[in-house]
Amino acid sequence: MKALAPGDLIIMPAADRLARDPIDLVVLAREMQQAGAALRSLAEPYIDTAGDFA
């Protein structure tokens, strides 16, 4: 997490490869967002914090 920089994109194969449970995933995604990085899952297309939803 310390190495994350604004604009980084973390691509995970599936949510269970990064987090143990949904709460853990939310906490990690929030920490990545605060670092300016985005998160994307290959197995769950609805997990994508890099998309432009505006």
Secondary structure, DSSP 4 states (H G I P E B T S, - for coil): -TT--TT-EEEES-GGGT-SSHHHHHHHHHHHHHTT-EEEESS-TT-BSSS---
